[in-house]
Amino acid sequence: MIQGLNHITLAVSCLTRSLAFYTDVLGFKAHVKWHGGAYLSIGELWLCLSCDEPCARDDYTHIAFAVSPSDFESFSCRVLSSDVKQWKQNQSDGHSLYILDPDGHKLELHVGNLESRLHTLKQKPYDGLTWL
């Protein structure tokens, strides 16, 4: 039986550049690195950077990281001042910043959680929404 999320592995083309992005820009803690990758963490999340050729994706698949409401504005400004590219403008309720990592992986910095999103859906349901 699945107990939860174990880790996320991202293909990266340049380990040095990706380590700098995830540690210096986003604030991850680096634990170890080797010729083919590195292990990092933030909160309970374990992230593996694996040297490989990233594949471009044009869909909405992305990874969202939680940011506290009180930190969102200053953290977003700091991230954007690092010349990070945005891949989408926020159109949903609440604060989100949609950015790309150095290899084009789609990331979201998001205020809120599943509970807050479900609460919002009670007020403004998506088209065709069905509660399960």
Beta strands, then each sheet from edge to edge (+ up, - down):
strand 1: 8-12
strand 2: 29-34
strand 3: 37-42
strand 4: 45-51
strand 5: 63-66
strand 6: 86-88
strand 7: 96-100
strand 8: 106-110
sheet 1: 1+ 4+ 3- 2+
sheet 2: 5+ 8+ 7- 6+
end
